[in-house]
Structures are given as structure tokens and as C-alpha cells.
Amino acid sequence: MGTVFLFNSILLGVGLAMDAFSVSLANGLNEPAMSKRRACAIAGTFAFFQFLMPLLGWVCVHTLVERFAAFDRFVPWIALALLAYIGGTMLRDGIRGGKEEETSGVGVLALLLQGVATSIDALSVGFTIADYGAREAFVCALIIAVVTFAICLGGLRIGRTFGTRLAGRAGILGGAILIFIGLEIFVKGVVL
């Protein structure tokens, strides 16, 4: 493991974290009074899934390649469905909420769904690191998780700052962002 390995792992982390960053931004918009502990829990959830998925992909490459390849075409559809559902719920609540009421933020189930939806494409990273040994794959996934955690904390902070300024419209904007991310993943996976 050298400098090139470290650099490539960081770049993978940055690339994979962009969807999680956008969702973190939306979560911060939706919950401007979020505590630091909650922000760390949200960023940690995204980091965990970004750690887990490349490892699962690596294991699939070394065990179940044929079955995983058949599943790969459904990834954009799953991400679109999950993010559209969560984003639609946020939109609906934002429109119904109206005035400046305190939002409770994203629930545990919705957060887990966001974590899966934003990291499911990271399964394919297992193919790109297929020539790594188990130790290198683990370290690469760990670096991806650390990068994701840091980027998501930044997204939450930016979202909270703008969420405070946007007050009642934050849920609507956050929901729209999630739906847009789902559409982007779908278009990249199906059309391109």
C-alpha cells in the first residue's frame, strides 16, 4: 500500500460521497437545529454504508460474480425508488407544514434508506478493487468511509446554515434535492 493506493482510495471516497453529500445537505436543510451528535450519527450512517458496499462488492467479485452482474441493472431503479419516496415524503410534509414549525428531522428508517440509496452504486467499486487482497480492500473501504464522513459533515453544516435562513421552505427544498439525486442516479445508470 503506497501513495498511489492512498490517492486512489481518497478519490474513490470523494466520488462515492457526492450523493451522500447532497442528501446530507437536504437533511441539514430539513433540520437546521440539528445537534452535533445527531450530525455525527447521520454522517456516520452514510460512512458505514459507503464502507460496507465496496466490501460487499469485493466479496461478490470473489464469490458470486454472475449473480451480482444480474443485480447491477436494478441499482438505478432501487436508488430512484428509495430517494423518490423519501424526497416525496419531505415535499409533502414541507407543503403541509406551512408555517415555521420545528421539524423533527429524518427518522431512523428514512436515514437507513438514504444510506442504502446513496451507497448502492458503491457495490460496483468491488469490481474496481477486485485485484486487491482482503487487507487492501478493507483499508480502501475504510478510507472511503472516512472521506464520506467528513464530506457529509460539511453537507450537514451547509444545509443547517441555509435551513435556518429558509425556515419553512427547507423541507420542500430538501425533498426536491433528494428526488433530483434519485433521478440523476437513474439517468446515469439507465440512460448513459
C-alpha angles and dihedrals in degrees: 000000000000143000094293091052091050093046093048092048092051091049090050088050093051093047094047094044096060095087090045089049091054092048090047088053089053091048090051090050090051094049111033093166092057115148122234090246092055091046089054091048092052094046089045091054092053091045091051093054092044087053095045101046099058089048091050089049090050091050090048091052090053095044119011107023096146095051093045092051089057090051093049094079091060095055096089091048093050093048091048093049095048096045094042090053094048093041092047091052091051091048092049093048091046092051093045094042094064107167130052100288121157110261119220093215130224117335126230095259093047090048091052090049090050090050092052094042094051095044104037091093087058088074087080090059085073086071093053092051094041092116091057120100119240093267094050092046090051093048091046091052090047091053090048089052094050092049091047092050092053094045093048092050087055091049092050092049093050091046093049091050093052092037090061090052095045095045109172096016095058095089091052092049092044092051092048090051092052092049090048091051090050090051091047092052089047095050093046091049101041108025103032 
